[in-house]
Amino acid sequence: MDAELEKLVEAGKLSSKAAGQLEKLKPGTFCLHKSWGFGRVREWNLLFNQVVIDFASKKSHPMQTQYAAENLTPLAPEHFLARKATDLASIKNLARENPTALVRNILESLDGKATAQQISEWLFGDVFTEAEWKRWWESTKKALKASGAFSLPAKKTDPIQIRGEGVSHADELIAAFNKARQPKQQITALEQIIKFHEQFKEPEKQLQPIIVTVENTAARNQKIHPELAFELIMGRDDLLARVPRVHTTHIGLTISKLILEEENRLISILPKLPAAKEKRILQALPSALGPNWTERALGLMQGSHGRMVAQIPRILNEAGQHAELRTTLERSVREHSATSEMLAWLCNERESWSELVTPDLLGAIFSALEREQHNAPGRASKLHRTLVEDRQLLGDILRNGDVGLARDVMRRLQLSPLFDELTKRSLLARIVKVHPELESMITGSQAEEKAAPLIVSWSSLEKRKAEYEELVKTKIPENSREIALARSYGDLSENFEFKAAKQMQSVLLRRKAELEQMLHNARGTSFENPDTSRVSIGTIVTLRNAETNMEEAYTILGAWDGDPDRHIISYQTAIGQALLGHEIGETVSLNTEHGTAQFTIASIQPATPDRTPAPSPPSESAVEAVIAK
């Protein structure tokens, strides 16, 4: 032991154990500290009982000898960090010429294992830039796998390890499969076996037991978790295709048989599969279902959501079933039975289906959106976003239609509860771009032809009147003052405040014109003494589903009274229009999210009258004051 260290031990300033540790931390030795990281012992200053360390962020940092002995880990010269500190050029050269040797050195320096994140932290900055690291690591991973000397985990967060002597990658894959206790874990392990199938030198001995386990697990899970059964059998088929020397032990357990047995549940099974596997099942429908596969595929498209709606048309087209697909789309659009997902897909693919891009498509879109608002109020669907965000869609739909149809669409938009006012104005402007002659419907600058009266409740009429009063008495005058103030700033060409105030003036005046038109057409009522011999405005209608025998009640009220959460609908909605005039016992067809369904009218009762007092007409003086401004 160093003589100076012995003196410190004898003086009781250092323990024997600490002195032995300090012997390994002589000046020039590299070390690690749990907080300050990598460093190098600069000198011993034993007169002051100190060890001085050069850390990257703390040069000439003094430590008490006892603390240094307990908290510094000495590094051997072959440690990666020591090599990098003394000969960075050789490390860079090793990274280029022998990346597996570099990774081995890092792993050995970290007790045989490290995550990709840990490896990157030791190479970032001085060896690689971030972009260089990503390229290098992708190619290095392949080299590590090919070498067979490293165990690479499926998860990025798990550590890479140096493989023990006599343990092959194939043995590790089998061990991982045998360790899996859940079907999902088995599927993940099976996918790795398929990926590295060439590494199995004795497939009959090594892989045949895997086949047996996979098939037994699939058979057990078919009833409760059929999606897992599909994944397992697809994995088995992939393995059989790559390794002909293994064979199935369940002759009848095939994808086609599973499809046939689970045909009625496919609509719930397929969305649970990864996209690529879902597509494989859909592509197997012809061989599994025979001549009926087209009808079944179209049924899946009409009843499903998400990616399957886009997958099925491609498969039908590839199989030469374009005409059948077009017929189904035409019928579902005409009958307003198309789902929101189908219509969103059709809008996005409209260049290939130009014959279906007609005003009928817009009617189907509105019906689907109304159903959605009834079933899930407040949620913006993919179809809703498509209609609002695709600025060419309305123009494409109405371009070949006459102006009368476009006028009807504008009226429906103006009265619709599906969109907020700013969105309505944007959609109306797109229609005017195609039919400029309809601009008066949103500017109010020309006399509009007499519109049909709107039947509304006194309470909803009072709300519209209050909005109008606030507009003409408060918001528009305030905006006029803002314009005058902004004008006083001068230089209107660069005056942001003036431009913003003028834009707001256009919005306010447009809304004022809309409200005036709405209030002019509105006819208030309390819904007292409705005609209950047939469905009419102000009645509660109980419908019985002809197939399920389930009952559901709807209250049919005025144009502005819809409240889907309480099953209150406007008489202007598609459901309201379909029910009006029918008597008890009659059957009506209604569009639901699952297609067209038959309902019998079980009862008709009067709704609770609206007791709100009839409002007075809008203030003439307020209107005149606004016009004067």
C-alpha positions, 0 to 999 in steps of 0.5 A, spaced: 500 500 500 502 507 498 506 509 504 502 516 505 495 512 505 498 507 510 499 514 514 492 516 513 489 509 515 494 509 522 491 516 523 484 514 523 482 518 517 481 513 512 479 506 513 483 500 510 477 498 505 477 505 503 485 505 502 485 499 498 480 502 493 484 508 493 490 504 490 485 503 484 484 510 483 491 513 482 492 519 478 491 518 471 486 513 472 479 514 469 473 513 474 465 514 474 461 518 479 453 516 480 452 524 479 458 527 475 459 521 470 465 520 467 472 523 470 479 522 471 483 522 477 488 529 476 492 528 483 492 526 490 493 531 495 493 527 501 496 533 506 489 535 505 486 529 505 483 530 498 483 527 491 482 531 485 478 529 479 477 532 472 470 531 470 467 534 464 463 539 468 467 540 474 475 540 472 479 540 478 474 538 483 476 536 490 473 530 494 475 527 501 479 521 500 474 517 504 468 519 500 472 518 493 473 511 495 466 510 497 463 513 491 468 513 485 468 507 480 475 505 477 475 504 470 480 499 466 484 502 460 479 497 456 473 500 458 469 504 452 469 510 456 477 510 457 478 508 450 474 514 447 477 519 452 484 516 450 483 515 443 477 517 440 480 516 432 480 509 433 473 509 436 471 512 430 474 507 426 472 501 429 465 504 429 466 504 421 469 498 420 467 493 426 461 496 429 459 489 432 466 489 436 464 496 438 457 494 441 461 488 444 466 493 448 460 498 450 456 492 453 462 489 456 463 496 460 456 496 462 456 489 465 454 485 459 447 489 457 445 495 455 439 498 451 439 502 445 438 509 449 444 507 453 448 505 447 446 512 444 448 516 450 455 514 449 456 515 442 452 522 441 456 528 440 463 526 440 462 519 435 456 521 431 451 526 430 444 524 431 443 523 424 449 519 423 447 515 429 440 513 426 443 510 420 449 507 423 444 504 428 440 501 423 445 497 419 449 495 426 442 492 428 442 487 422 450 486 423 448 484 431 443 479 429 447 476 423 453 475 428 448 470 432 453 473 438 448 478 441 441 477 444 436 483 441 429 484 444 423 485 441 422 491 445 426 497 444 426 499 451 429 492 453 436 491 454 441 488 448 445 482 451 451 478 449 449 471 448 452 466 453 456 460 450 452 455 447 446 459 447 444 460 439 439 465 437 434 460 435 434 457 442 432 464 445 426 464 440 424 458 442 425 459 450 421 466 449 415 462 445 415 457 451 415 462 456 409 466 453 403 465 457 398 469 454 396 468 446 398 475 445 405 474 447 405 467 443 403 471 437 409 476 438 414 470 439 411 466 433 412 472 429 420 473 431 420 465 429 418 466 422 422 472 421 428 468 423 426 461 421 433 460 417 436 460 423 433 453 425 437 447 423 433 442 426 426 444 424 422 438 425 425 437 432 425 445 434 419 448 430 414 442 430 412 443 437 411 450 436 406 448 431 402 444 435 402 449 441 399 454 436 394 450 433 391 448 440 391 455 443 387 457 437 382 452 438 381 454 445 380 461 444 376 461 437 369 461 441 371 467 446 377 471 442 376 469 435 381 474 433 386 471 437 385 464 433 385 468 426 392 471 428 395 464 431 393 460 424 395 466 420 402 465 423 402 458 423 400 458 415 406 463 415 411 458 418 409 452 414 410 456 408 417 458 410 419 451 413 416 445 409 419 440 413 414 442 419 406 440 418 399 441 421 396 437 426 389 440 425 387 438 418 381 442 419 383 448 422 384 453 416 383 460 415 377 459 410 374 454 415 374 460 421 371 465 416 365 460 415 364 459 422 365 466 424 361 469 418 356 472 423 362 475 427 366 478 422 364 485 423 366 485 430 372 481 429 376 484 423 377 491 427 381 488 432 386 485 428 392 489 425 391 492 418 395 487 414 392 481 417 385 484 417 386 485 409 388 478 409 382 475 412 378 480 407 382 477 401 380 470 403 373 471 403 372 468 396 375 462 397 371 461 404 364 463 402 364 462 394 359 465 390 356 469 396 362 473 398 361 479 394 354 480 398 358 479 404 363 483 403 358 489 401 354 487 407 361 488 412 362 495 408 355 498 410 356 495 417 363 497 419 367 503 421 374 505 419 379 502 415 375 496 413 370 501 409 377 503 405 379 496 404 373 492 402 372 497 395 380 495 393 379 488 394 372 488 390 375 492 385 381 487 384 376 481 384 372 485 378 366 486 382 366 494 380 359 494 378 356 490 384 360 495 388 357 501 384 350 498 385 351 498 392 353 505 393 348 508 388 342 504 392 345 506 399 346 514 397 339 514 394 336 511 400 340 515 405 342 508 408 350 509 407 354 510 413 358 516 415 364 512 414 362 510 407 360 517 405 367 520 408 370 514 403 366 516 397 367 523 398 375 522 398 375 518 392 370 522 388 375 522 382 374 515 381 366 515 382 364 522 379 357 519 377 355 518 384 357 525 386 351 529 385 346 533 390 343 526 392 350 525 395 349 531 399 342 529 402 345 522 404 351 526 408 346 531 411 342 525 413 348 521 416 350 527 420 343 528 423 343 520 425 350 522 428 348 528 432 342 524 435 346 518 437 353 522 439 351 529 440 357 534 440 362 529 437 365 531 430 365 525 425 370 524 420 364 525 415 363 532 418 370 534 418 371 532 411 365 536 409 367 542 412 375 542 411 375 539 403 373 546 400 372 543 393 367 538 395 360 542 395 362 545 389 364 538 386 357 536 388 353 542 386 356 543 379 352 539 375 346 541 379 340 546 377 340 552 381 333 550 385 337 544 388 342 549 390 337 553 393 334 548 397 341 546 400 342 553 402 336 553 406 337 547 409 344 549 411 341 555 414 336 552 418 341 546 420 343 545 427 349 541 425 354 547 424 356 553 428 354 560 424 361 561 422 362 554 419 355 555 416 357 561 412 363 558 410 359 552 407 354 557 404 360 561 401 362 555 397 355 554 394 355 561 392 361 560 388 358 555 384 351 559 383 353 566 384 346 568 383 344 565 390 348 571 393 342 574 396 340 568 400 346 570 405 347 578 404 340 579 404 341 585 399 335 583 394 328 581 395 328 573 397 322 569 395 317 567 400 320 561 404 315 556 407 313 558 415 317 555 420 313 552 426 317 554 432 316 554 440 315 560 443 321 559 448 326 558 442 323 564 438 324 568 445 331 566 444 332 568 437 329 574 438 334 576 444 340 574 440 337 579 435 336 584 440 343 584 443 346 584 436 342 590 434 342 594 440 349 592 443 354 588 438 353 592 432 353 599 435 360 597 439 362 595 432 361 601 429 364 605 435 370 600 434 370 602 426 370 609 428 376 609 433 380 605 428 379 610 422 382 615 427 388 612 427 389 613 420 393 610 414 387 605 413 392 600 408 396 598 414 391 599 419 390 592 422 384 594 427 380 597 422 381 591 417 379 587 423 373 591 425 370 591 418 371 584 417 367 583 424 362 588 421 360 583 415 359 578 420 355 581 424 350 584 419 350 577 415 348 574 422 343 580 422 340 579 415 339 571 417 336 572 424 331 577 420 329 572 415 328 567 420 324 571 425 320 573 419 318 566 417 317 563 424 310 562 427 310 561 434 306 556 438 305 552 445 304 545 441 297 545 445 292 540 443 296 537 437 292 532 433 294 525 436 290 521 431 296 521 427 303 524 428 304 531 428 308 537 431 307 537 438 306 529 439 310 524 442 311 518 438 313 511 440 316 506 435 317 499 436 323 496 432 320 490 427 326 486 428 328 487 435 321 489 438 325 494 442 321 501 443 323 508 443 320 514 444 321 521 440 318 528 441 317 532 435 317 539 436 319 546 432 324 547 427 329 550 433 327 545 439 332 539 437 335 536 443 338 529 442 339 527 449 332 528 451 330 524 444 327 531 442 327 532 434 325 538 430 320 536 425 324 538 419 329 532 421 329 526 416 326 522 422 321 527 423 319 528 416 318 520 415 314 520 421 309 526 420 302 524 418 302 516 419 297 513 424 298 508 430 299 501 427 302 504 421 310 501 419 315 506 417 322 505 414 327 509 418 335 510 416 339 508 422 347 507 423 346 500 421 342 501 415 334 502 413 330 499 419 322 498 419 318 501 425 311 500 427 308 506 430 305 504 437 302 510 440 301 517 439 301 522 445 301 530 446 307 533 448 308 537 454 305 544 452 310 550 452 308 555 457 313 561 455 309 567 454 308 569 446 314 574 445 313 581 442 316 582 435 323 585 434 323 593 436 322 597 430 326 603 434 332 598 434 332 596 427 331 603 425 337 605 429 342 600 426 339 601 419 341 609 420 348 607 422 
